[in-house]
């Protein structure tokens, strides 16, 4: 959370939030503040002051003793935090975040508190391309909203020369992440919060993803990831906005309207798919983005991609192979929240959209419909419109096998776990033939875990038991485990000194099969 109050005594939060805070680390009663340079949450003494309005604070909750869902009646049903509100803020320099930090092999080096970096640091923007290499974990800036108004982060990135905006022009920005924190649904595992809203930028600096939703509320926090350590600045003062939606072109602080992006590299076209429950409440979203300079498929270099990995999203898309459909080399390693492809070489080819929520009996609330949101160069196209400036648009294949046009604002019922998305109408012949073996989609993943210096199987939360087999590239079975408890991760005990490749087969007690490769 942010504490946008000048010279506020941190210990005053104890009486205001009806919970006693201390300075004992790991007590879960402490107050922490994120340090961008050292990449660590620093313990704050209760007798210290909140002097940095844009600080990113964390408050401990030991056995749920910081339960803000039931404010005392004496406070008229609310919690009251008092202090002198900050007004204008100095322009913040974005430079050297983690620059002097050596994370060590797989993040096993320790910070100043003796904590290994991998135990708390996760870089969502680079997790599909690398792990603890290059700029993974670096150039990340975590801030709090320093004002008691909303912050509009939609236009802080690169702009064309001569364009007048709100005074920010972060030329090397990779993405922004913001967690609204609203409870969305309750299933068999308990309360689940909204997935973080993510906006990334392509190589031309054009925003994609949650463009209209990355509005940081008062006392909210957000994360900025830069592609490198080139010094940048962030002016908070011109980001203030009372509205809950991002500014449209021409309504910024300047009297000069913002110019549109030039089309020297074509336009950036984006399809947003929003999942709604029976009451029309948003449960989650995902994006498919295309442009002439985007790259199709898995990219080894993080610097070339504007994609963002999904976490535990209710519905996702998957890395595509060049001919369309799911790339079987990566579907059990990660899924995507923002998926990009080249509009020319991937024209009319399939992106798979899959829901883990549809028809699941243990979910009390379910996604029953998808709403489409279409943008071109960040601007919403008119309601009911399908065709973009290129002369084509996005399509989807419904549960009955028919290919339909995606139209702005349209809402369709969800009647199948998987749908197909396309930019450009697919060739009818390609729809009729399917030579590939079907791929079983599951939230069970095989990922590297630096905490144990080995690969693990992280199970779908609906699984109870699983059988696991690991084969070397000669086809020899080297690991076989039956009825493995799926409530916790399973460590695949491979010899770390041997550089080889393996095939992992995981079968649930209900017969769901997940196959993937480990490349060492």
C-alpha positions in Angstrom: 0.0 0.0 0.0 1.0 3.7 -0.3 1.1 6.1 2.6 0.5 9.5 1.0 0.9 11.5 4.1 3.7 13.9 5.0 5.7 13.1 8.2 3.2 10.4 9.3 4.4 8.4 12.3 4.3 4.7 11.1 3.4 3.6 14.6 0.2 5.6 14.3 -1.1 2.8 12.1 -1.4 0.6 15.1 -4.3 2.5 16.6 -5.8 3.5 13.2 -5.9 -0.2 12.0 -6.6 -1.8 15.4 -3.4 -3.9 15.2 -0.1 -3.5 17.0 2.9 -3.2 14.7 6.5 -3.7 15.7 10.0 -3.8 14.2 10.6 -7.6 14.5 11.3 -9.0 11.1 9.4 -12.3 10.3 6.9 -11.6 13.1 4.3 -10.7 10.5 3.6 -7.7 12.6 6.2 -5.5 11.0 6.1 -2.7 8.4 8.3 -3.1 5.3 9.2 -0.6 2.6 10.6 -1.6 -0.8 14.0 -0.3 -1.8 14.3 -0.2 -5.6 18.1 0.1 -5.7 18.9 -2.9 -3.4 15.8 -5.0 -4.4 14.8 -5.7 -0.8 11.9 -4.9 1.5 13.4 -3.0 4.4 12.0 -3.2 8.0 10.7 0.1 9.2 10.7 1.1 12.9 7.2 2.1 14.2 8.8 5.3 15.6 10.0 6.3 12.1 8.2 8.7 9.7 6.7 8.1 6.3 8.5 10.9 4.5 8.5 9.5 0.9 5.0 9.8 -0.5 5.6 7.4 -3.4 7.0 4.7 -1.1 5.8 1.1 -1.5 4.8 -0.3 1.9 3.8 -3.7 3.1 2.0 -4.4 6.4 2.3 -7.7 8.2 -0.7 -9.8 9.1 0.0 -12.6 11.7 -2.8 -15.1 11.7 -5.1 -12.6 10.0 -4.7 -10.0 12.8 -4.8 -7.3 10.1 -8.3 -8.0 9.0 -9.7 -4.9 7.3 -12.9 -6.4 6.2 -14.7 -5.7 9.5 -14.0 -2.1 10.6 -15.1 -1.2 14.2 -18.6 0.2 14.5 -17.1 3.0 16.6 -15.5 4.3 13.4 -18.9 4.3 11.5 -17.8 1.2 9.7 -14.6 2.5 8.2 -10.9 2.7 9.1 -9.6 6.3 9.4 -6.0 7.0 8.4 -5.0 10.6 9.2 -2.1 12.8 8.1 -1.1 15.8 6.1 -1.6 14.9 2.4 1.3 15.5 0.0 0.8 18.0 -2.8 3.4 18.3 -5.6 6.1 15.6 -5.8 9.7 15.9 -7.1 10.3 14.2 -10.5 11.7 10.8 -9.7 14.8 9.4 -11.4 14.4 5.9 -12.7 18.0 4.5 -12.7 20.1 1.7 -11.1 17.2 -0.4 -9.8 19.1 -3.6 -8.9 22.0 -2.5 -11.0 24.6 -3.2 -8.3 22.9 -6.5 -7.1 24.3 -9.9 -8.0 21.5 -12.4 -7.6 23.8 -15.4 -7.9 23.1 -18.7 -9.5 19.3 -19.0 -9.8 18.8 -16.2 -7.3 20.5 -18.0 -4.4 22.6 -15.1 -3.3 21.4 -13.4 -0.1 20.2 -9.8 0.6 21.3 -7.7 3.6 18.8 -9.7 5.8 20.2 -13.1 4.8 17.2 -13.8 2.5 17.8 -15.5 -0.9 16.5 -13.4 -3.7 14.6 -16.2 -5.4 12.4 -16.6 -2.3 10.6 -13.3 -3.0 11.6 -11.9 -6.3 9.7 -12.7 -9.5 10.0 -10.9 -12.9 6.7 -11.5 -14.7 8.0 -9.7 -17.8 11.1 -11.9 -18.4 9.7 -15.2 -17.0 8.8 -16.5 -20.5 12.3 -16.0 -21.9 14.9 -16.3 -19.1 15.4 -17.0 -15.5 18.0 -15.2 -13.4 20.0 -14.2 -16.4 20.7 -10.8 -18.1 18.3 -8.2 -16.7 16.0 -10.6 -15.0 14.9 -9.0 -11.7 16.7 -5.7 -12.6 15.3 -2.3 -13.7 12.1 -2.9 -11.7 10.6 0.1 -9.8 7.9 -0.3 -7.2 5.9 2.8 -6.2 2.9 3.9 -4.2 0.4 6.5 -5.4 1.6 9.6 -3.6 -1.8 11.4 -3.9 -5.4 11.0 -2.8 -6.5 11.0 -6.5 -6.2 8.3 -9.1 -3.0 8.0 -11.2 -3.3 7.5 -15.0 -0.3 5.5 -16.2 -1.6 4.9 -19.7 0.6 7.5 -21.4 3.9 7.4 -19.6 5.8 5.5 -22.3 7.5 6.6 -25.5 5.7 9.1 -27.8 6.4 10.3 -31.3 8.7 13.3 -31.5 6.7 16.5 -31.3 3.8 14.9 -29.4 2.7 16.7 -26.3 1.5 14.6 -23.5 1.6 14.7 -19.7 5.3 15.3 -19.5 6.5 11.7 -19.3 8.4 10.0 -22.1 10.0 6.8 -20.7 11.6 5.5 -23.9 12.8 2.2 -22.6 9.7 1.1 -20.7 8.8 -2.6 -20.9 5.6 -2.7 -18.9 3.5 -1.7 -16.0 1.8 -4.0 -13.4 -1.0 -2.9 -11.0 -2.9 -5.1 -8.6 -6.4 -3.6 -7.9 -6.8 -6.0 -4.9 -10.6 -6.6 -5.3 -11.9 -10.1 -4.2 -13.4 -11.6 -7.4 -14.7 -15.0 -6.5 -14.7 -17.8 -3.9 -14.1 -21.4 -4.9 -13.2 -24.5 -3.0 -9.8 -23.1 -2.1 -11.2 -19.8 -0.7 -11.0 -16.2 -1.8 -9.2 -15.3 -5.0 -8.1 -11.8 -5.9 -8.1 -10.2 -9.3 -5.2 -11.0 -11.5 -2.7 -8.1 -11.8 -3.5 -5.7 -14.6 -0.6 -5.5 -17.0 0.3 -3.1 -19.8 3.4 -3.8 -22.0 5.0 -1.8 -24.8 6.1 -3.1 -28.2 9.5 -2.2 -29.7 8.0 1.1 -31.1 6.9 2.1 -27.7 3.2 1.5 -28.3 1.1 0.4 -25.3 -0.8 -2.9 -25.3 -2.8 -4.9 -22.7 -4.7 -3.2 -19.9 -4.4 0.3 -21.5 -7.7 1.7 -20.1 -7.5 0.0 -16.7 -4.1 0.7 -15.2 -5.5 3.5 -13.0 -3.9 3.4 -9.6 -6.3 4.2 -6.9 -5.5 6.3 -3.8 -3.1 4.3 -1.5 -2.6 1.8 -4.4 0.8 0.6 -5.6 2.3 -0.3 -9.0 5.4 -1.7 -10.7 7.3 -0.4 -13.7 9.8 -2.6 -15.6 12.4 -1.0 -17.9 14.3 -2.8 -20.6 17.7 -1.5 -19.6 19.3 0.9 -17.2 19.2 4.0 -19.4 18.2 6.8 -17.0 14.6 8.0 -17.2 12.3 10.2 -15.1 8.7 9.9 -13.8 6.7 13.0 -13.1 3.8 12.0 -10.7 2.3 15.5 -10.7 0.8 15.3 -14.2 -0.7 11.8 -13.8 -3.4 12.8 -11.3 -7.0 12.1 -12.5 -10.4 11.9 -10.7 -11.9 9.6 -13.4 -11.5 5.8 -13.2 -10.6 5.5 -16.8 -7.5 6.6 -18.8 -7.4 9.8 -20.7 -8.3 9.7 -24.3 -6.2 11.5 -26.9 -6.6 15.2 -26.8 -7.6 15.4 -23.1 -4.2 15.5 -21.5 -2.9 18.5 -19.4 -1.6 20.3 -22.5 -3.8 22.4 -24.6 -2.3 20.6 -27.6 -4.0 17.3 -28.4 -1.9 14.2 -28.4 -1.0 13.1 -31.9 -1.7 9.6 -33.2 1.1 7.2 -33.6 2.7 7.2 -37.0 2.1 4.3 -39.3 5.6 3.8 -40.6 5.5 0.4 -38.9 1.8 -0.2 -39.3 -0.6 0.0 -36.5 -0.8 -2.1 -33.3 -4.0 -4.1 -33.2 -5.3 -5.6 -29.9 -8.1 -8.0 -29.0 -9.1 -8.0 -25.3 -11.2 -11.0 -24.1 -13.0 -10.2 -20.8 -14.6 -13.0 -18.7 -17.9 -12.2 -17.1 -19.9 -14.0 -14.4 -23.7 -14.5 -14.5 -24.1 -11.0 -13.1 -21.9 -9.4 -15.7 -19.0 -8.8 -13.2 -15.5 -9.1 -14.6 -13.7 -12.2 -13.5 -10.5 -11.9 -15.6 -9.1 -10.9 -19.0 -6.4 -11.7 -21.5 -5.1 -10.1 -24.7 -4.0 -11.0 -28.2 -1.9 -8.3 -30.0 -0.6 -8.2 -33.5 1.5 -5.7 -35.5 3.9 -5.7 -38.5 7.0 -5.6 -36.3 5.9 -8.2 -33.7 7.5 -11.6 -33.5 5.6 -14.9 -33.7 6.2 -17.7 -31.3 8.6 -18.2 -28.4 11.5 -15.8 -28.3 14.8 -16.6 -26.6 15.6 -12.9 -26.0 13.4 -11.0 -23.6 14.3 -7.7 -25.3 12.4 -8.7 -28.4 9.0 -9.4 -26.8 6.1 -7.4 -25.4 4.4 -10.5 -24.0 3.5 -11.0 -20.4 3.1 -14.4 -18.7 -0.1 -15.4 -16.9 0.0 -16.4 -13.3 -3.0 -18.3 -12.0 -5.4 -16.8 -14.4 -8.8 -18.4 -15.0 -8.4 -18.3 -18.7 -5.3 -17.9 -20.8 -3.7 -18.2 -24.3 -0.7 -20.3 -25.2 2.6 -19.8 -27.1 1.8 -20.4 -30.7 3.8 -22.4 -33.3 4.5 -20.8 -36.7 1.7 -22.9 -38.4 -0.9 -22.0 -35.8 -2.1 -23.7 -32.7 -0.3 -24.4 -29.4 3.5 -24.9 -29.4 3.8 -28.3 -27.5 7.3 -27.3 -26.3 6.0 -24.6 -24.0 2.4 -25.2 -23.1 3.4 -27.0 -19.9 6.0 -24.3 -19.0 4.0 -21.1 -19.2 0.8 -19.5 -20.4 0.2 -16.0 -21.6 -1.7 -12.9 -20.4 -0.6 -10.8 -23.3 0.2 -12.8 -26.4 1.7 -11.1 -29.4 2.3 -12.4 -33.0 3.2 -10.9 -36.3 0.2 -9.8 -38.3 1.7 -10.9 -41.6 3.3 -14.3 -41.0 0.5 -15.3 -38.6 -2.4 -14.0 -40.6 -5.4 -16.3 -40.3 -3.7 -18.7 -37.9 -5.0 -20.0 -34.6 -4.3 -18.8 -31.1 -5.9 -21.1 -28.5 -8.0 -19.5 -25.7 -8.6 -21.9 -22.8 -10.7 -21.6 -19.7 -9.9 -23.6 -16.5 -13.1 -22.4 -14.9 -15.8 -23.6 -17.4 -17.9 -26.4 -16.0 -15.8 -26.9 -12.9 -18.2 -28.1 -10.1 -16.0 -26.8 -7.3 -16.2 -23.2 -8.5 -19.0 -21.2 -6.8 -18.9 -18.5 -9.4 -18.0 -19.1 -13.0 -17.3 -17.3 -16.2 -20.4 -17.6 -18.4 -19.6 -15.1 -21.2 -16.8 -13.4 -23.0 -16.8 -9.7 -23.9 -14.6 -8.4 -26.7 -12.7 -5.1 -26.5 -10.8 -4.1 -29.7 -8.2 -1.4 -30.0 -6.0 0.0 -32.7 -2.9 2.0 -31.6 -4.4 2.0 -28.1 -7.7 3.7 -29.2 -11.0 1.8 -28.9 -12.7 1.3 -32.3 -16.4 2.1 -32.5 -19.0 -0.1 -31.0 -20.2 -2.9 -33.3 -17.3 -2.5 -35.7 -15.2 -5.4 -36.9 -12.8 -4.2 -39.6 -9.6 -2.4 -38.7 -7.5 -0.1 -40.9 -5.8 -3.1 -42.5 -9.1 -4.2 -44.1 -9.5 -7.2 -41.8 -10.1 -7.8 -38.1 -10.1 -10.4 -35.4 -12.2 -13.6 -35.5 -13.1 -16.4 -33.2 -14.2 -20.0 -33.7 -17.3 -20.8 -31.5 -18.1 -24.1 -29.8 -20.1 -25.2 -32.9 -17.1 -24.8 -35.1 -18.3 -21.7 -37.0 -15.9 -18.8 -37.5 -17.4 -15.5 -36.4 -16.3 -11.9 -36.7 -15.2 -10.3 -33.5 -17.1 -7.0 -33.1 -16.4 -4.2 -30.6 -18.3 -4.7 -27.4 -19.9 -8.0 -28.4 -20.7 -10.5 -25.6 -20.8 -14.2 -26.4 -21.9 -17.1 -24.2 -19.1 -19.5 -23.0 -20.1 -23.0 -24.0 -16.7 -24.7 -24.3 -13.4 -24.8 -22.4 -11.5 -23.8 -25.6 -12.0 -21.3 -28.3 -9.8 -20.3 -31.3 -8.8 -16.7 -31.9 -7.6 -15.4 -35.3 -6.3 -12.1 -36.8 -7.7 -12.3 -40.3 -10.2 -14.9 -41.4 -8.7 -18.5 -41.3 -8.5 -20.5 -44.5 -11.4 -23.0 -44.5 -9.1 -25.8 -45.6 -6.9 -25.3 -42.5 -9.9 -25.6 -40.3 -10.9 -28.9 -41.8 -7.7 -30.8 -41.3 -6.0 -31.4 -37.9 -2.9 -33.5 -38.3 -1.4 -32.7 -34.9 -2.1 -34.9 -31.9 -4.4 -33.2 -29.4 -2.8 -31.4 -26.5 -4.2 -31.7 -23.0 -4.3 -28.3 -21.4 -3.9 -28.0 -17.6 -2.5 -25.6 -15.0 -0.1 -28.4 -14.1 3.4 -27.0 -15.1 6.9 -28.3 -15.1 9.1 -25.4 -14.1 12.6 -24.8 -12.8 12.7 -24.0 -9.0 16.0 -22.3 -8.0 15.1 -23.0 -4.3 15.9 -26.7 -4.9 18.2 -26.2 -7.9 16.0 -28.6 -9.9 12.8 -28.8 -11.9 9.5 -29.4 -10.2 6.0 -30.3 -11.1 3.5 -27.7 -9.9 0.1 -29.2 -9.9 -3.3 -27.9 -11.0 -5.2 -27.1 -7.8 -8.0 -29.4 -8.9 -5.7 -32.4 -8.9 -5.5 -34.9 -6.0 -3.0 -37.5 -7.0 -0.7 -38.0 -10.0 1.7 -40.5 -11.6 5.0 -39.1 -12.9 7.4 -40.6 -15.4 10.7 -39.1 -16.7 12.5 -40.5 -19.7 15.9 -39.6 -21.1 16.3 -38.9 -24.8 17.1 -42.5 -25.5 13.6 -43.5 -24.2 14.9 -45.0 -21.0 12.6 -44.6 -18.0 14.8 -43.0 -15.2 12.1 -41.8 -12.7 8.7 -43.4 -12.0 6.5 -42.3 -9.1 2.9 -43.4 -8.4 0.1 -41.7 -6.6 2.1 -38.6 -5.8 0.3 -36.1 -3.5 -0.7 -33.2 -5.8 -1.3 -30.7 -2.9 2.4 -29.8 -3.0 5.2 -29.5 -5.6 7.0 -32.6 -6.7 10.8 -32.3 -7.2 12.2 -34.0 -10.2 15.5 -35.2 -8.9 17.9 -34.9 -11.9 21.6 -35.0 -11.7 22.6 -31.3 -12.0 26.0 -32.1 -13.3 24.6 -33.9 -16.4 23.7 -31.7 -19.4 20.9 -33.5 -21.2 17.2 -33.4 -22.2 14.3 -35.3 -20.7 10.6 -36.0 -21.4 8.2 -35.6 -18.5 4.8 -37.3 -18.4 2.4 -36.4 -15.6 -1.0 -38.2 -15.4 -3.7 -37.2 -12.9 -5.9 -39.6 -11.0 -8.7 -38.6 -13.5 -6.5 -39.5 -16.5 -5.5 -36.0 -17.6 -2.0 -36.2 -19.2 0.6 -33.4 -19.3 3.7 -34.0 -21.4 6.7 -31.6 -21.7 10.4 -31.5 -22.3 13.2 -30.4 -20.0 16.2 -29.0 -21.8 19.3 -28.7 -19.7 
